[in-house]
Amino acid sequence: IDEEPDDKTIETMRKFSVQYAKVTDTRFCSDLSVSGVVVMGLAHHKETLGAPLCPCRHYEDKQAEAKDGYWNCPCVPMRERHECHCMLFLEKDNPFACESHTDLKLE
């Protein structure tokens, strides 16, 4: 990330993540630094692209991908099959999942 996202944008993406985890009954990674990096990446893309484009993938054209929406968080694979490439949202039985879907504190 070239420039740190604004604290307000980071908090917006953190709150979105907590709410989405509750609604989908998914969990965050037990290593919260993983979730933190993903939330920061989402916030950065929200500010620079106008959409929370998944930060865990490579894109030839980020602007076009953000406009298309397929990889905007929550991406289509997450919405359809609960498959989160970033490991932000994990099923309860995932060995990396923590107990909580509400506790997402960012350093």
PLY file of the C-alpha trace (Angstrom):
ply
format ascii 1.0
element vertex 107
property float x
property float y
property float z
element edge 106
property int vertex1
property int vertex2
end_header
0.00 0.00 0.00
1.44 3.32 -1.08
-0.33 5.47 1.47
-2.14 4.49 4.66
-5.92 4.65 4.32
-7.82 7.16 6.43
-8.77 5.90 9.92
-12.45 6.45 9.15
-12.26 4.22 6.05
-10.38 1.54 8.00
-13.04 1.60 10.72
-15.81 1.41 8.10
-14.23 -1.71 6.59
-13.64 -3.21 10.05
-17.31 -2.70 10.97
-18.41 -4.13 7.61
-16.25 -7.21 8.23
-17.68 -7.79 11.71
-21.26 -7.36 10.47
-20.72 -9.64 7.47
-19.11 -12.32 9.67
-22.14 -12.19 11.99
-24.65 -12.43 9.14
-22.82 -15.32 7.44
-21.84 -17.02 10.73
-18.20 -17.06 9.66
-15.10 -16.45 11.77
-11.93 -14.42 11.49
-8.49 -15.98 11.26
-6.96 -16.88 14.62
-3.94 -14.81 13.52
-5.64 -11.41 13.56
-2.73 -9.85 11.69
-4.08 -11.68 8.60
-7.48 -10.02 9.02
-5.81 -6.69 9.72
-3.82 -6.74 6.49
-6.93 -7.66 4.49
-9.04 -4.90 6.09
-6.27 -2.36 5.40
-6.14 -3.51 1.77
-9.91 -3.24 1.43
-9.83 0.27 2.92
-7.02 1.29 0.55
-8.98 0.05 -2.47
-12.17 1.71 -1.20
-10.33 5.04 -1.16
-8.32 4.65 -4.37
-10.81 2.72 -6.53
-14.14 3.63 -4.93
-14.87 -0.03 -4.13
-13.50 -2.60 -1.65
-11.74 -4.71 -4.29
-10.23 -7.91 -2.88
-6.60 -7.07 -2.01
-5.45 -10.70 -2.18
-5.55 -11.14 -5.93
-3.54 -9.82 -8.87
-5.38 -7.72 -11.44
-4.30 -6.47 -14.85
-6.68 -3.51 -14.46
-7.84 -2.76 -10.91
-10.21 0.01 -12.01
-12.01 -2.31 -14.44
-12.23 -5.08 -11.83
-13.61 -2.70 -9.20
-16.22 -1.48 -11.69
-17.15 -5.05 -12.68
-17.77 -5.90 -9.02
-17.06 -9.65 -9.11
-14.07 -9.35 -6.75
-15.46 -6.52 -4.59
-15.77 -7.71 -1.00
-17.77 -9.76 -0.34
-16.80 -11.31 -3.66
-19.04 -13.63 -5.64
-17.24 -16.84 -4.48
-17.77 -15.74 -0.85
-21.42 -14.85 -1.39
-22.17 -18.04 -3.30
-19.97 -20.66 -1.61
-18.42 -19.06 1.51
-14.99 -19.22 -0.15
-12.79 -16.31 0.95
-9.41 -16.36 -0.79
-8.06 -13.81 1.73
-9.00 -15.88 4.78
-10.91 -12.91 6.18
-14.12 -14.93 6.51
-13.66 -18.57 7.54
-16.10 -21.38 8.22
-16.27 -22.46 11.89
-14.59 -25.79 11.15
-11.59 -24.20 9.41
-8.44 -25.02 11.45
-7.37 -21.36 11.23
-10.71 -19.94 12.45
-10.89 -18.24 15.82
-13.85 -18.60 18.18
-15.27 -15.15 17.57
-16.94 -13.51 14.61
-17.22 -10.18 16.39
-13.75 -9.59 17.81
-11.72 -7.84 15.14
-9.34 -5.38 16.73
-6.81 -3.76 14.44
-3.41 -2.70 15.69
0 1
1 2
2 3
3 4
4 5
5 6
6 7
7 8
8 9
9 10
10 11
11 12
12 13
13 14
14 15
15 16
16 17
17 18
18 19
19 20
20 21
21 22
22 23
23 24
24 25
25 26
26 27
27 28
28 29
29 30
30 31
31 32
32 33
33 34
34 35
35 36
36 37
37 38
38 39
39 40
40 41
41 42
42 43
43 44
44 45
45 46
46 47
47 48
48 49
49 50
50 51
51 52
52 53
53 54
54 55
55 56
56 57
57 58
58 59
59 60
60 61
61 62
62 63
63 64
64 65
65 66
66 67
67 68
68 69
69 70
70 71
71 72
72 73
73 74
74 75
75 76
76 77
77 78
78 79
79 80
80 81
81 82
82 83
83 84
84 85
85 86
86 87
87 88
88 89
89 90
90 91
91 92
92 93
93 94
94 95
95 96
96 97
97 98
98 99
99 100
100 101
101 102
102 103
103 104
104 105
105 106
